[in-house]
Structure formats: C-alpha cells, structure tokens
C-alpha cells in the first residue's frame, strides 16, 4: 500500500481541562475520501480543524507528505494550506455578498491572480456546479441546498488537492442531502481530490467514502472500508449502529480514481 498522504500520530487536545482528543492516530491516503464517524460531541470537527490548521495540537504530530506540519515552519504550513479547501458545517458564507463574490473570496485573499483570471476561475467552478445562473444573487436569496453548493464552489475554486467537509448535509432534508452527497461523489470521480469527511450520519459513509475512521472517546478505534465497518464487533461501533441494519446490495459508493468500486451497504431502520 502507498504511504499515507496525511498522517496523524498521537494527537491530543483539551479545552478547559477537558480532554477532547486522547491520542488520535489516523492515516489519510491520496485520492481517497476518508469519513470520520462518531457520536455528536466526540471531537470530529475538532480533529478536522487540526488537519486544516485552525487548531494546534497540545501533543502529537500531523505529517503531510512525511513532514511535520508544526515543526517545519510557517512557510511550509502556508504552502500546504494553499492546497487545502474547507467546507464549513454552517457554510460560513457572507449574506452581504453575491454568490460570485463569496466564491471569489479565497482567490482574492490567497492568490496573486488578476481580476480577469479570478473571474475566469470563478465562472468555471460555478458552471461546474450548475450555479452560473445565480452568480449575481445574494446568499440569503438561495435555498439551503443551493447555499451548500456555493460553499462547495468556494472550497473548490482554488483547485485544492485536499478537500475537507464538516457535516456537509447538516440542516438539509433527505432529498437535498442526497443531492449534496452525489455532487461531492461526482466531482471526486472527475477531479480525484483527497477528501476528509466528518459526519455522524451513516448515509455519508455509504455514498461518499472509500475508507472510514471511527472516533470514540477521543480515539480512533477503527479504520477500514465501509464493508469492514459493517462487520466490526467493537462495542463502541456496534452501539453507534445499533438501530441500523446493513444489507448487501448494489454498489453505491464510488472508488478512488483507477480503482474498482466495491460492494455496497444499504441502510435499513427495521427493528
């Protein structure tokens, strides 16, 4: 197996004397989407914010392509984070700005592109996500599902190698949730980015990822494929899935570029 693109080793974080992450070990591989699952309040979003550099660990290391993120200097971190895109849980869009202005913001702040180049890049990603007809509308005029698409466009506009998704379906009804998930999966197939998805919703795993990590009491207690997760007998995992029965049916998750899709799981809430 190839070396992990991102390695998290012994990561620890506490807030107000309360431990949230208690020695997290996690490997993230290039070209795959890894879903981090766990109950609410387990520290999934905290872990994601460490990967993107919004939080600094109390102990442990984060390696990107074998280099320690926090021991290699600010220039290295800046270069790394330039290759990252981030989809916030609440979209973090600016209501006072148009769709175009929201999507253009990372390019204006983080690149040296001229106005024409910025416009070309923004229009390209808006076209890709079928948002070109609402580019002059304000975010407040859009539905929740459309706002998620705008947030994804903003995360993608810098052409990142790594995309991080913090609860991408939170607040959406089932139909819009499915549409957002399929959109992420479709663009993963097209672009082959490395993704990290934080969620407590089982469908996110079924439709998005090739690899799953399960966070329980501040530690990763499972890493593997969705199929392996369905057969895992660890009490923390089984408790999480106690109301969900998995049935093996047609493939619905998408393999990384160049790999064959594996057998899939379909959720059922019987019993």
N, C-alpha and C positions, 0 to 999 in steps of 0.2 A: 504494500500500500504506500502511496505517496506520503511525503511529510505533510503534516498539518500546515495550513496557511496561517492560522492563528492558534496559539496555544495559551491556555490559562492554567497556571500552576499555583496551587495553594492559596488562592485569592481569599482574603479576609477583609470584611468591612463591618464597622459598628457605628451606630448613631445613638448618641446619648447614653452610652454604656451598654446598649443592647446589640448583641451580635446579629447581623443580618446574613452575611456570608461567612461560612465557617470552614474555609479551606476548599474552595471550588477548583476542581480540575476538569478541563474541557478542551477538546480538540475540534477545530473547525477546518474543513477541507475545501480547497479551491473548487469552484464550480458547483458546489452543493448548497442546498438550503438546509440549515440545521434549525429545528424547532426546539425551543426551551419551554418545557411544560412544568406545571406545578400549581398548587393551590394559590389563591389570592393571598398576598402578603408574604410570600416565600422569598421575595427578593429578585424576581425575574427581571424586572425593569432596572433595578439597581445593578445587576450584572451587565445588562445591555449598556448602561451608561458608563460602566468601566471600559467596555470594549471601544466605545466611541470617544472616550477620553473626557467625558463630562465629570467623572469622579476618579479620584486617585485611590488606589488600594491602600489599606492600612498595612497589609503584608501580602506577600506573594508576587507573582510576575505575570505579565501579559507579553507574550512574544509574537511579533508579526514578522513572518518570513525568517524566523530564528533570532531576531534582535529584540532585546528587552525594550519595551515601549517607554518606560520611565527611567531607564538607565542610559539611554542612548542620546539624550539631549533634545532640546526643543526643536532644532531643525529637522531631526528625524521624525518627531511626532507630527510636525506640520506637514511634512511630505506624506506621511501615512494617512493622516486625516483628510488630506486633499483627495484621496482615492475612496473615501467613505461617503455614503449617503445615508440619511437617517429619516425614517418616517415616525414622527411623534405620535403617541397614543391619542392625543386630542387634536391632531393635525397641526396645531401651532401656526395657523395661517393668520394673516392680518386682514381684518374686516375692512379696514380703510383703504386697502389696496386692491387693484384688479387682479384677476387670475394671472394675466401676463406679468404684472409687477411682482406678485408673490413667487412665481416660478423663476423669474429672472434674478431674484434676490441673491442666491448663492453665487451666481456668476459675477454680479456687480461687486459683491463683498470679497470674493476669494479668488478672482481671476483677473488677468490683465487684458481681457478681451475688450475690443472696442464696441461701440453701441451697435453697429451693424452686425458684428459677429454674435453678440449677445442675442439680438433679435432673431437671427437665423437659428441659433441653438434652441431658443425657447419655442419658436414656431415648430421646429422639428419634433420636439418631445410632446407638444400639445397635439400635433397631428397624430403622433403615435398612439396617444391615449384618448383620441377622439374628443379633444377639448378645444379644438381650434375655433369652434363657433361660439364659445363663451369667453374668449380671451379678454374681452373688454368689460365683462361683468364683474361686479364685486362679489367677494366670497359669501357675504350674507344673503345674496340672491340665489345661492345654489343649495341643492338638497345635500343631506349628509353623505350620500354615496358619491355625489359629484365632488364634494369637498375632499373626500379621501383620495379621489383620482388626482385632484390638484396637488395634494400633499405628496402623492407618489411622483407626479411630474417634477415637483421641486426637488425631491430626493434624487431623481434620475438625471436631472439636467446637466450635472457636472460629469456625466458618463462615468459613474463610480465603478470600481472593481468590486466593492463590498457594499451591500445594502442591508440595513438593519431596520426591522419592523417591530414597533412596540404596540402590541394589541391592535393589529390593523382592522379588525372587524368590530371593535368595541362601539356600542351605540347604534349599530346598524341592524335592520330587520334581516331575517334569514335570506331573503332574495338578494338584498344589496350585499350582504356578507359573502354570499356565494359568488356574486359578480366581482367583488374586490379580490377574492382569492383566486378566481380563474384569471383575472387580469395579471396578478403577480406571477402566477404559474406560466402564463403565456409569454410574458416578457422575459422570464427566466429562460425559457426554451430558446427565445430569439437571441438573447444577449449573453447568456451563460455567466451571469454575475455570481459571486459568492454571497449567500444570504444568511442572516440570523433572524429568526422569527420568535418573538416572545408572545406566549399566549397561554390561557388556561382553558381554551375551547378545543375540544377534540377534533372538530372538523378541520381546523387549521392544519393539524398534522396530516390528516387524510388527503387533503388536496394540495398541500404545498411542499412538504419536505421529503428529503431522501434520508435524513438522519434525525434522530430525536435524542434530546437530553432531558432527564427528569430531575428537577430540583426539589429537594425535600429537606426541611430543617437546615437550610443553609449549605447543603452539599449536593453535588450531582451523584445520585445513586444509580443511575442507569444511563448508558449511551449505546445506541444501536439503531437499527432500522425500525420503521413502523411495525413491520411484521414481528420482529423480536420483542418489541414493546408489548404487543398484544398477548404474547405468551409469557411475559415476565411474571414471576410469582412473588417478588418483593412486597411486603405488606404495604409500604408507602405507595407503591404504584397501584396495587390492587384496590386500595382504599379509594384512590382518586378515580378509578374507573369502575367503582362498584355498581353504578347504575347503568353502565354501558355494556352491551353485549356486542362483540365484534363478529361479523360474518364475512367469510372469504368469498369475494365476488370478483367482478371485473376490475381491471386496473383503473384507478382514478387519480393516483399521484404520478408525478412526472419525474423521469430520471434526469440526472445531470446530462449535459450535452455529451454525446458519444457513448452513453450507457443505455442499456435496455431497461424499460420500466418493469418493476417487479409486481407481484400480486398485491392486490389492494385490500383494504378493510372497509367495510361499510358499517356505520353506526346504527345501532338499534336500541331503543329505550324500553324494550319489553321487559317487564319484571323488575 
